[in-house]
């Protein structure tokens, strides 16, 4: 009986050790981790309907040798990339564990856009710019990431989008880039970790 119990305990420990070893590490050196977050949380959630903002947030984690966080945005119209521009870049010294927020606010036939990185260590950096607005008859909706993404240094990744379509269809099918390429109009925010400022 003791042999059976010892065998069962040994098997159970083996399963536990194999499960622990197969788990993905939370922070992988040389990769930027982008995690879903929210622009409005807690008590501020009740202010969201009054602000007139379309926006979102992600949490960024990075542990590696590169020292520049770079953001850019793209405008897509009827499957074609019509504008691509750097929004802002900011330097950091000891990795990242920061929040990146972004918002659009209607201003006549334009959107006023804001991207900001907030850090417990350095305060925040931000960029303000204008984006041409889509046709007012289009239905639109935000397309956030739904799960954590790992991005190699030097590669950019879409982390949020605003999609507008004449037929009212708003679906990302889990891929912001693909959704932008088939939409009548799309605004896509991308982020990367770089060795030098662009």
N, C-alpha and C positions, 0 to 999 in steps of 0.2 A: 504493500500500500504506500509506504514511504517513497519507493522508487517511482511510482506513478505520479505522486504529488510533486516530487522533485522534477520529473520530466515535464509536467504541465507548467510549473513555475519557470523552468528554463526556456520552454517554447514561448511563453508569454513575454519574458524579458527580451527574447530575440525579436519578436514582433515589434515591441516598443522601440528597441534600438534602431531597427531598420526604418520605422516610420519617422523617427526623429532625424535620422541621417538624410532622408529623402526630402525633407522640408526645404523650400527655397529660402535662402538667407534674406533678411529684411533689407539689408543694404549691401549691394554688390559693387565692389570697387571698379571704377571705370564706367559705370552706368548711372544715368539719371533715372530715378524712379518718380513717376507722375501718378499721384493718387487722387481720386475724386474728392471734392470738398464742396462747400456751399458758400455763396456770397453772403447770405443772411442766415444767422444761426441764433438760437436762444431767444432772448427778448427782442432782438432786432428783427426777427422774422415778421413781426406784426407791422413793421414799417415798410416791408417790401412792396405791397400794393400801392403805396403812396409816393414812391420814389420815381416811378416812370422809367425804370431801368430794365434792360434786358441784359443779363450777365451771368457770370458763374465764377467758380474758383477751383483751383487745384492745389494740392500740397506737393512740394518738390523736395526730394531727398537726393543728396549726392555726396559721395566720398571718393575723391580721386585727385589727380594732379592738375587738371584744368581749372582755371580761375575766373572764367567769364560765363555769365548766364545771358543768353541772347534770345530775344523774342522777335517775331515777325508776324505779319498778317497777309492774307491773300484774299482777293475778291475774284469770284468766279461768276460768269454769266453765260448761261446756255451751254455749259460744258467747256468753256474756254477760260483760261486764266487771264484776266484783264489787268490785274495789278498785283504786284508782290513787293512788299517794302519792309525793311527792318523797323520795328517799333522802338525798342531800346535795348541796350546792353548794360549790364552792371557787373562789377567785379566783386569777388569775395575771397576770403583768405583761408578759412578752415571748413570747407565743405558747405553743404546747404541743408537746411531743415526749415524751409520758408513757405509762405503762402503766396501764390500768384492769383490776383483777382483781375477781372476784366468786365467792362460794361459798355453798353451802347445806350444813348439817350437821343430821342428824336428831336431834331432842330430843323423845322421846315422840311426841305427836300434832302437833308443830310442827317447822318448820325454823328453825334459827338462821342468819340470813343476814348476810353481810359484803360490803360494797363498798368498795374502796380504790383511790385514785389514788396511784401512786408517781412521784416526780419527782426527777431528779438535782439540781435546784436547790433544792427546798423540802422534801425528805423525803416524807411521805405524809399524806393525809387519808382518813378512813374513816367508815363508818356501819354500825351494828349494829342489826338489827331482827328480829322474828319473823314468820314466814309460816305460815298454816295449811297442814297437810299434806294431800295427796290420799289417797284410799282406798288402803289397802295392797295391795289386790288388783289395782290398775292396773299395767300395764307402763309404764315411763317411760324417758326418755332426754334428754340435752342436745341443744340445737339451736343451734350456733354459726353465725356468719357464715362464708361460705366464700371470699369475695373482698373486696377493698377497696371501701368505700362512701364517697361524698362527700355531705355533708349541708350545706345552706344554713344560715347563721346564723339562730337563732330557731326552727328546726325540729328536732323530736326524731326519733330513729331507733332501732329495735330492734337490739341488737347481740348478744344472747344470750337463749336461752329454755330452759326445762325443760318438756317436754310429757309428759302422762300420759293414757293411754287404757285404757278397760275392755277393748277388743277386741285390745289388744297392738300396735296400729298406731302407729309412731313415724316420721313423715315430715314434713319441712318443705317439700319441693319447692322449696327455695331461698328461701322467704319466711316469716320467723318470725311476722309479724303474721297472715298467713292461717292458718298452722298453729295458732296460739293460738285463733283464732275457731272452728275446727272440732274442737278437742280437748275431751275431757271435763274436763281441768284443765290450766292453763298458768301459768307464772311467766315474765314477760318483763322484761328490763332494757333501759332506754332511756337515751340520752345526748343532750345538746344543748349548744350554745354560746349564751349569753344575754348581753344587754346589762346586765341587773340580776339580782340574786339573787332567786329565787322562794321 
